[in-house]
Amino acid sequence: MKKVFHVMYDDDDTLKEAASALVAKGIRVKDVFSPFPVHGIDPIIGVKRTRLGIAAFMYATTGTTLALLGMWYFMISDWPMNIGGKPSFSLIENLPAFIPVTFEFSVLCGAHGMCITYLLRNGTLPGMPASNPDPRTTDDKFVMEITTEQNVLSADDLEGAIKDTDFFELSIKDYK
């Protein structure tokens, strides 16, 4: 029978010490739930670096391209106007005036693209059920999730290794 262990800690330093001790014994930690980001836990439990920065660059580049294309079309090609004595012959001549709008549109596209990508990738869209194992992790507790499915040790060996740490509460449930 597959089991899932939810080990609760009441301090982030205790959580990191326990995670280090368990990983040193060859136990794989599936996830950590915490009320705030615990700096340094990702390399301990083996979480890979995110590629969200690459996606943000692509979204911002798309925003830059769309802004420049739109301003070229609106201000030069479709309806050229002489505003403040600036020539409307080409994009290059008007580029200094277009920089603020281009920058802001790049930031807008980058920020919205990152938010949407993050929500889709993590499955945390509005209205979706929460995957939080304990509501206290949104307040002041930290939960480490360990499954027998991802570890070579038996449930009894996992439980023994977990009991060697300074945990606050331990919950063992059957895993589907």
Rosetta blueprint (number, residue, H / E / L):
1 M L
2 K L
3 K E
4 V E
5 F E
6 H E
7 V E
8 M E
9 Y E
10 D L
11 D L
12 D H
13 D H
14 T H
15 L H
16 K H
17 E H
18 A H
19 A H
20 S H
21 A H
22 L H
23 V H
24 A H
25 K L
26 G L
27 I L
28 R L
29 V L
30 K L
31 D E
32 V E
33 F E
34 S L
35 P L
36 F L
37 P L
38 V L
39 H L
40 G L
41 I H
42 D H
43 P H
44 I H
45 I H
46 G L
47 V L
48 K L
49 R L
50 T L
51 R L
52 L H
53 G H
54 I H
55 A H
56 A H
57 F H
58 M H
59 Y H
60 A H
61 T H
62 T H
63 G H
64 T H
65 T H
66 L H
67 A H
68 L H
69 L H
70 G H
71 M H
72 W H
73 Y H
74 F H
75 M H
76 I H
77 S H
78 D H
79 W L
80 P L
81 M L
82 N L
83 I L
84 G L
85 G L
86 K L
87 P L
88 S L
89 F L
90 S L
91 L H
92 I H
93 E H
94 N H
95 L H
96 P H
97 A H
98 F H
99 I H
100 P H
101 V H
102 T H
103 F H
104 E H
105 F H
106 S H
107 V H
108 L H
109 C H
110 G H
111 A H
112 H H
113 G H
114 M H
115 C H
116 I H
117 T H
118 Y H
119 L H
120 L H
121 R H
122 N H
123 G L
124 T L
125 L L
126 P L
127 G L
128 M L
129 P L
130 A L
131 S L
132 N L
133 P L
134 D L
135 P H
136 R H
137 T H
138 T H
139 D L
140 D L
141 K L
142 F E
143 V E
144 M E
145 E E
146 I E
147 T E
148 T L
149 E L
150 Q L
151 N L
152 V L
153 L L
154 S L
155 A H
156 D H
157 D H
158 L H
159 E H
160 G H
161 A H
162 I H
163 K H
164 D L
165 T L
166 D L
167 F L
168 F L
169 E E
170 L E
171 S E
172 I E
173 K E
174 D E
175 Y L
176 K L
